[in-house]
């Protein structure tokens, strides 16, 4: 499952970032690394961008970036 497939309120653990080196380094620089917990806060009305909480701060990601992040579900939406 990818980060893009999660629903608002769900908390997930990042398994890996699967993309070319430029985008991969950008995602890693934002603090999204293997093993980190990410919570999807909300999705914009047209589906792009997604707002997530990672390492105590809020971050907006494009759908294409979220597609490159493999995750596993920790907690279902509230």
Secondary structure as UniProt FT lines:
FT   HELIX           3..5
FT   TURN            8..9
FT   STRAND          11..17
FT   HELIX           21..29
FT   TURN            30..31
FT   TURN            34..35
FT   STRAND          37..43
FT   TURN            45..46
FT   STRAND          50..54
FT   TURN            55..56
FT   STRAND          57..61
FT   HELIX           63..67
FT   STRAND          69..75
//
